[in-house]
Amino acid sequence: MKLTANAKINLYLSVLDRREDGYHNIESVMQAVSLADTVTLDTSPAGEFSVSLSMTDKSLPCDRGNIAYRAAELFMSCLPAPAPSAINIAIEKNIPVAGGLAGGSTDGAAVLRGLNELYGSPFSTDELCRIGARLGADVPFCILGGAAVTLGIGELMTPVASLPDCTVLVVRMHEKISTAEAYRLIDGLPTGARRCPPLSDMTSALARGSLDLVSSAAYNVFEAVLPKNSEVFAVKRLLSEHGAHLSMMSGSGPTVFGLFDDGDAVASAERALRERDFDFALAVPL
């Protein structure tokens, strides 16, 4: 079975309080986009349960350090009467790693979706999302896709209208950002530095299908803890200068995306990015 594991972007992301379990409560609007990894699954009877994983990106682990591997183990452990099976997973990576696009979470979600189908759909979508939440906060959304308001640690989801037709230009940064360090810096922000537009502004903008209103309502608190000389800001400016309705960092970064509704503007932005040696991909909202 071949599955498409789609990336997500954050149109809105506010970090609230830190929980006793170490996670943070968030308010977010996530949007699935067509940029995707390809996950291939096959299973066969075996004397005992086993998982094998291969990745086109050789920098990534192929053992329990990989969420896709753990997803297979967790799925089988949740079956009422698991049959001994050998599960083979192969992942073609296209989504930037550690870029704020849920590249790992979407692979894990694809493994859960695929195994659920291969084993006769023993779990409902809601049950699969609850299983996925044990792997990571973004996994439930990646199981559902589309667009949604996500609360709690990301496991509480309410579907909303998706972005109107547009081109999503996704830019891979040269710099790296540690998610753990980004959250540590967020925890140190004074309360006033976390002021953000109301979440309802974004859901209203999506319902009205207006890229201009989406741009006005967009927010990502993680941009507040970036150093002033971060290339994130330089790329945001570049995309805006070339006609993006919105240019913003996704998640805890560092990937930046721009929303365009004009083909000539997209081509102009592409040329400027190539001149500055940035890798990028074109996508559409799903």
NUSE-785755 format. One record per residue (C-alpha): y negated, x negated, z negated; residue number from 0. Coordinates in steps of 0.5 Angstrom, whole numbers, padded with zeros to 4 digits. Example, Ala and Ser with C-alpha at 12.3 -4.5 7.8 and 13.67 -1.06 7.14 Angstrom:
# NUSE-785755
       y       x       z   resi
    0009   -0025   -0016      0
    0002   -0027   -0014      1
//
This chain:
# NUSE-785755
       y       x       z   resi
    0000    0000    0000      0
   -0007   -0003    0002      1
   -0013    0000   -0002      2
   -0020   -0001   -0002      3
   -0024   -0003   -0008      4
   -0031   -0002   -0007      5
   -0037   -0005   -0011      6
   -0042   -0002   -0015      7
   -0049   -0003   -0016      8
   -0054    0000   -0022      9
   -0060    0004   -0020     10
   -0061    0005   -0027     11
   -0059    0001   -0033     12
   -0061    0001   -0040     13
   -0058   -0003   -0046     14
   -0058    0001   -0053     15
   -0055   -0001   -0059     16
   -0049   -0006   -0060     17
   -0043   -0002   -0063     18
   -0039   -0005   -0069     19
   -0033   -0006   -0064     20
   -0038   -0011   -0060     21
   -0039   -0007   -0054     22
   -0046   -0004   -0053     23
   -0048    0003   -0051     24
   -0051    0004   -0045     25
   -0055    0009   -0040     26
   -0054    0007   -0033     27
   -0053    0010   -0026     28
   -0048    0007   -0022     29
   -0047    0008   -0014     30
   -0041    0006   -0010     31
   -0042    0002   -0004     32
   -0038    0000    0002     33
   -0038   -0007    0000     34
   -0030   -0008   -0002     35
   -0024   -0012   -0004     36
   -0018   -0011   -0001     37
   -0012   -0010   -0005     38
   -0005   -0010   -0003     39
    0001   -0007   -0007     40
    0008   -0007   -0007     41
    0014   -0006   -0012     42
    0021   -0007   -0012     43
    0027   -0006   -0017     44
    0028   -0011   -0021     45
    0032   -0014   -0027     46
    0026   -0014   -0031     47
    0019   -0012   -0030     48
    0015   -0017   -0027     49
    0008   -0018   -0024     50
    0005   -0023   -0019     51
   -0002   -0024   -0016     52
   -0005   -0028   -0011     53
   -0012   -0028   -0009     54
   -0016   -0031   -0003     55
   -0021   -0034   -0008     56
   -0017   -0040   -0011     57
   -0023   -0040   -0017     58
   -0020   -0034   -0020     59
   -0014   -0034   -0025     60
   -0008   -0030   -0022     61
   -0005   -0029   -0029     62
   -0007   -0025   -0035     63
   -0014   -0028   -0034     64
   -0015   -0023   -0029     65
   -0016   -0016   -0030     66
   -0012   -0014   -0024     67
   -0006   -0017   -0027     68
   -0007   -0014   -0034     69
   -0008   -0007   -0030     70
   -0001   -0007   -0028     71
    0002   -0009   -0034     72
   -0002   -0003   -0038     73
    0000    0002   -0033     74
    0007    0000   -0034     75
    0007    0000   -0041     76
    0004    0007   -0041     77
    0009    0010   -0037     78
    0014    0015   -0041     79
    0020    0011   -0038     80
    0018    0005   -0034     81
    0024    0003   -0029     82
    0024   -0005   -0029     83
    0020   -0007   -0023     84
    0017   -0013   -0019     85
    0010   -0011   -0018     86
    0006   -0016   -0013     87
   -0001   -0016   -0012     88
   -0005   -0019   -0007     89
   -0013   -0019   -0007     90
   -0018   -0021   -0001     91
   -0024   -0022   -0004     92
   -0031   -0020   -0001     93
   -0035   -0018   -0007     94
   -0039   -0024   -0010     95
   -0035   -0026   -0017     96
   -0039   -0025   -0023     97
   -0045   -0022   -0020     98
   -0046   -0015   -0023     99
   -0042   -0011   -0018    100
   -0036   -0010   -0022    101
   -0032   -0014   -0017    102
   -0026   -0015   -0022    103
   -0026   -0008   -0025    104
   -0026   -0005   -0018    105
   -0020   -0009   -0017    106
   -0017   -0007   -0023    107
   -0018    0000   -0022    108
   -0015    0000   -0015    109
   -0009   -0003   -0018    110
   -0009    0003   -0023    111
   -0010    0008   -0017    112
   -0005    0005   -0013    113
    0001    0005   -0018    114
   -0001    0012   -0020    115
    0001    0014   -0013    116
    0007    0009   -0012    117
    0010    0012   -0018    118
    0009    0019   -0016    119
    0002    0021   -0020    120
    0004    0021   -0027    121
   -0003    0021   -0029    122
   -0009    0025   -0028    123
   -0015    0022   -0026    124
   -0018    0023   -0033    125
   -0012    0020   -0036    126
   -0012    0014   -0031    127
   -0020    0013   -0033    128
   -0018    0013   -0040    129
   -0013    0008   -0039    130
   -0018    0004   -0035    131
   -0023    0004   -0040    132
   -0018    0000   -0044    133
   -0019   -0006   -0039    134
   -0026   -0006   -0038    135
   -0033   -0001   -0039    136
   -0034   -0001   -0031    137
   -0026    0001   -0029    138
   -0027    0009   -0030    139
   -0033    0009   -0026    140
   -0029    0005   -0020    141
   -0023    0010   -0021    142
   -0028    0015   -0019    143
   -0033    0012   -0014    144
   -0039    0016   -0012    145
   -0045    0016   -0016    146
   -0045    0018   -0024    147
   -0049    0017   -0030    148
   -0045    0013   -0035    149
   -0046    0013   -0042    150
   -0043    0010   -0048    151
   -0040    0003   -0046    152
   -0039    0006   -0039    153
   -0033    0011   -0040    154
   -0037    0017   -0041    155
   -0039    0020   -0034    156
   -0043    0025   -0030    157
   -0043    0025   -0023    158
   -0049    0026   -0019    159
   -0052    0026   -0012    160
   -0051    0020   -0009    161
   -0056    0016   -0005    162
   -0059    0018    0001    163
   -0057    0015    0008    164
   -0059    0008    0008    165
   -0057    0001    0009    166
   -0056   -0003    0002    167
   -0057   -0011    0003    168
   -0053   -0015   -0002    169
   -0055   -0022   -0003    170
   -0051   -0027   -0007    171
   -0055   -0032   -0011    172
   -0054   -0039   -0012    173
   -0056   -0039   -0019    174
   -0051   -0036   -0024    175
   -0052   -0032   -0030    176
   -0047   -0031   -0036    177
   -0046   -0024   -0038    178
   -0045   -0025   -0045    179
   -0051   -0030   -0046    180
   -0055   -0024   -0042    181
   -0053   -0019   -0047    182
   -0055   -0024   -0053    183
   -0062   -0024   -0050    184
   -0062   -0017   -0050    185
   -0060   -0016   -0057    186
   -0066   -0021   -0058    187
   -0071   -0017   -0055    188
   -0077   -0013   -0059    189
   -0076   -0006   -0058    190
   -0082   -0005   -0054    191
   -0080   -0010   -0049    192
   -0074   -0004   -0047    193
   -0079    0001   -0045    194
   -0076    0004   -0039    195
   -0077    0010   -0035    196
   -0073    0017   -0037    197
   -0066    0017   -0034    198
   -0068    0024   -0032    199
   -0073    0021   -0027    200
   -0067    0018   -0023    201
   -0062    0023   -0023    202
   -0068    0028   -0020    203
   -0070    0023   -0015    204
   -0063    0023   -0013    205
   -0062    0030   -0012    206
   -0068    0030   -0008    207
   -0066    0025   -0003    208
   -0072    0021   -0003    209
   -0071    0013   -0003    210
   -0079    0012   -0005    211
   -0077    0017   -0012    212
   -0071    0013   -0013    213
   -0075    0006   -0013    214
   -0080    0009   -0017    215
   -0075    0011   -0022    216
   -0070    0005   -0022    217
   -0070    0000   -0028    218
   -0065   -0006   -0030    219
   -0067   -0008   -0037    220
   -0063   -0015   -0036    221
   -0069   -0017   -0031    222
   -0073   -0017   -0037    223
   -0069   -0023   -0040    224
   -0069   -0027   -0034    225
   -0073   -0034   -0034    226
   -0080   -0033   -0030    227
   -0077   -0038   -0025    228
   -0071   -0034   -0023    229
   -0069   -0034   -0016    230
   -0068   -0027   -0017    231
   -0075   -0025   -0017    232
   -0076   -0029   -0011    233
   -0071   -0025   -0007    234
   -0073   -0019   -0010    235
   -0080   -0021   -0007    236
   -0077   -0023    0000    237
   -0074   -0016    0001    238
   -0080   -0012   -0001    239
   -0084   -0016    0004    240
   -0079   -0014    0009    241
   -0079   -0007    0008    242
   -0074   -0005    0002    243
   -0076    0001   -0001    244
   -0072   -0002   -0007    245
   -0070   -0009   -0009    246
   -0067   -0010   -0016    247
   -0062   -0014   -0019    248
   -0055   -0010   -0021    249
   -0052   -0010   -0027    250
   -0053   -0017   -0031    251
   -0054   -0020   -0025    252
   -0055   -0025   -0021    253
   -0053   -0021   -0015    254
   -0060   -0017   -0012    255
   -0059   -0011   -0007    256
   -0065   -0008   -0003    257
   -0065   -0001    0000    258
   -0067    0000    0007    259
   -0068    0006    0012    260
   -0071    0002    0018    261
   -0066   -0002    0022    262
   -0072   -0007    0024    263
   -0073   -0008    0017    264
   -0066   -0010    0015    265
   -0066   -0015    0021    266
   -0072   -0018    0019    267
   -0070   -0019    0012    268
   -0063   -0022    0015    269
   -0067   -0027    0018    270
   -0071   -0029    0012    271
   -0065   -0030    0008    272
   -0061   -0034    0013    273
   -0067   -0039    0013    274
   -0067   -0040    0006    275
   -0059   -0041    0006    276
   -0057   -0034    0002    277
   -0051   -0031    0003    278
   -0051   -0023    0004    279
   -0047   -0017    0006    280
   -0049   -0010    0009    281
   -0046   -0004    0006    282
   -0048    0004    0005    283
   -0047    0008   -0001    284
   -0041    0012   -0001    285
//
